[in-house]
Amino acid sequence: MGHAGHGSHPATWRMAASATLHCLTGCAIGEVLGMVIGTALGWGNVATIVLAVALAFVFGYALSMRGILRAGVGFKQALKVALAADTVSIAVMEVVDNGVMVVVPGAMDAPLSSLLFWGALAFAFIVAFLVTTPVNKWLIGRGKGHAIAHAYHH
């Protein structure tokens, strides 16, 4: 029998896009909050990015856990499911969107009140969504990523 029951699962682009949008929501909340806090405290780019990435993971996991906890799962198990379901997706999203922000000329030094900052951030999120969606489709198709949490949404 070995790995019977494991392996391929139906994965549609719609499912992948939905999982990625969910990930993007948590990442965006954390990123923006981190940028606002870092800027308000006068931190440099590296410290601000570290805070933004950390908060993106926190909010990404929290959004996943919310649905899992609502399904009656205990906190410890919900955390395990969220970590298994979202870590790769959030990591890819963070590498891509922060990478885009770093390569857009002036974006990291632009004040929060500037169109350059918000335009670059919106562009970074779009690029991150486009890169992360196929990753999520691949993960879901193998019963990993968002597929793990999906069982708790019903």
TORMIKOL-473188 format. One record per residue: x, y, z of N, C-alpha, C, CB in turn. Coordinates in steps of 0.1 Angstrom, whole numbers, plus 5000, padded with zeros to 4 digits. Glycine has a CB too. Example, Ala and Ser with C-alpha at 12.3 -4.5 7.8 and 13.67 -1.06 7.14 Angstrom:
513249435078512349555078513249675078511349555090;512849785071513749895071512950005079514149945057;
This chain:
500849885000500050005000500950135000499150005012;501950145008502850255008502250385009503650244996;502250464998501750594998500350604992502750684991;499650504992498250514987497450624994497550374988;496750694986495950804992496750934992495550775006;498050934990498851054990499151084975500151034998;499651204973500051244960499051344953500151124951;498651304942497851404934496451434939497651354920;496151554940494851604944494351704933494851674958;493051714930492651814920493051954925491151804918;493752024916494152164919493752244907495652164923;492852344910492552434899493252564901490952444898;493252644890493852774891492952864900493952844877;491652834901490852914909491152884924489352874907;491352754927491752724941493152784945491852574943;494052784935495352844938495252994939496352804926;494453054931494353204932493653234945493553254920;492753164949492053184962493053174974490853094964;493853064974494853044984495853154984495552904982;496253204972497253304971496653444976497753324957;495353464973494753594977494653594992493353604971;494353474998494253465013495653495019493853325017;496653445013498053465017498453615015499053375009;498053665004498353805001497653905011497953844987;496553865016495753955026496553965038494353895028;497053845044497753845056499153915054498053705061;499753885043501053955040500954105039501653895027;499854145032499754295030499454365043498554315020;498654305052498354365065499754375073497354275073;500454265073501754265080502754365074502254125081;502854355061503854445054503554595057503854415039;502254635055501954775056502154815071500454795052;501654735080501854765094503354775098501154665103;504154685093505554685095506254815090506254565090;505854845077506354965071506055095079505954985056;504755105083504255215091505055225104502755205093;505155115111505855115124507255155123505654975131;507955085113509355105111509655255107509955015100;508855305098508955445094508655545106508055485082;507655515113507255605125508355605135505955555131;509055495137510155485147511455525141510255345152;511555565128512755615122513755505119513355715130;513355375118514255265116514755265101513455135118;515855205099516455185086515655085078517955155087;516055075065515354975056515454835061515954985042;516554785065516754645069515854615081518154615072;515854695091515054675103513554675100515354775114;513154775091511754785087511354665079511554915079;512154615070511854495062511754375071512854465051;512654355081512554245090511254245098513754245100;510854365103509654375110508454345101509454515116;508454405089507354385079507154235076507554465067;508254165074508254025070507753945082509653975066;508253975094507753905106506253925108508553955119;505754045106504354065108503554005097504054215108;504053995085503353925074503153785077504253945061;504153715083503953575087502953565099505353515092;503053655108502153655120500653675115502453765130;500453775106499053795102498653685092498953935095;499553635084499153525075498753405082500353495066;499553365092499153245101497853275109500253215110;497753395114496553435122495253415113496653575127;495353465101494153455092493753305090494353525079;494753225087494553085086493953015098495853005081;494553045109494152985122492753025125495053035133;492353145122490953195125489953095119490753335119;490053055107489152955101489252815107489352945086;490452775110490652645116490152635130492152605116;490352745138489852755152488252755151490352875159;487752825141486252825140485652685138485852915129;486452595132486052455129486152375142486952395118;486552435153486552355166487852295169485552255165;488952325161490252265164490952345175491152265150;491652275183492352345194493552435188492952245203;493952525197494952625193496252565188495252715204;496752465195498052405192497952335178498452305202;496852255176496752195163496452295152495552085164;495652395155495452495145496752565140494452605150;497652595150498952655147499752555138499652685159;499752425141500452335133499952325118500352195139;498552325117497952325104498352455096496452315105;498252565103498552695096500052695092498352815106;500952655100502352645097502552555084503252595108;501952445084502052345073501452405060501452215076;500352475062499552515051500152645044498152545055;500752735052501052865047502452905046500352965055;503352835052504752875053505452895039505552775061;505252795030505952815017505252935010505752685009;503952945010503253045002503653185008501753035004;503753205021504053335027505553365024503853335042;506453265025507853285022508053325008508653155025;507453264998507553304984507053444982506853204975;505853464988505253604986506253704992503953604994;506853685004507653785010508953805002507953735024;509553694997510753714990510553794977511353574986;509453764970509153834958508753984960507953764950;507754004970507354144971508454234977506154154980;509254184986510354264991511454284981510954195004;511654174973512654194962512254294952512754054955;510954304949510454404939510654544946508954384936;510254554958510454684965511854734965509954684979;512754644967514254674967514654724953515054554972;514154654942514654694929513954814922514554574920;512854854928512154974922512955094927510654974926;513555174918514355284922513555384932514855364910;514155404944513655494953512555444962513155614946;511955334959510755284966511055264981510255154961;512155214985512455184999512755315007513655095000;513155415000513455545006512355645005514755605001;511255604998510155694997509355705009509255644985;508855825013507955835025506655765023507755975029;506055725034504755655033503655745027504255615047;503855875027502955965021503055985005503056105027;504055905000504355924985503655824977505855914983;503355864965502755774955503755674950502255864942;505055704950506055604947506055484956507455674947;505955514969505955404979504655314976505955454993;503555374976502255294975502155224961501055384978;502555294951502555244937503455124936502955344927;504755134942505655024941505154914950507055074947;504554934961504054834970502954754963503554884983;502054824956500954764949501454674938499954874943;502454734930503154654920503754534925504154744912;504454544937505154434943504154324947505954484956;503054364952501954264956501454194944500854334964;501254264933500754204921501754104915500454314910;503054144915504054044910504153924919505454114910;504053954933504153834942502953744940504153894957;501753804938500553714935500753634923499253804934;501253694912501453614900502553504901501853714889;503553534909504553434911504153324921505853494916;503353354931502953264942501853174937502653334954;500953224929499753144925500153004919498953214914;501152994909501552864904502252774915502452884892;502952844924503552764935502352704943504352864944;501352774947500252724954499452614947499252834958;499352634934498652534925499452404926498552574911;500752414925501652294926501552224939503152334923;501552304950501452254964500052184966501652364974;499052254962497652194964497552064956496552294959;498052064944498051934936498751824942498651964923;499651844952500351744959499851724973501851774959;498651784976498051764989498851845000498051624993;499551944996500352025006499752175005501852025003;500452255013500052395013498552415017500252454999;497852495010496452525014495552405014495952635004;495952295007495152175007495052115021495752074998;496052145029496052095043494952165051497452115049;494852295050493952365057492452355052494352515058;492452325039491152315032490152225039491252275018;490652115045489752015051489052075063490651895056;489652175069489052245081488052355078490152295090;487952385065487052495061485552445058487552555048;485352315060483952265057483352215070484052155047;
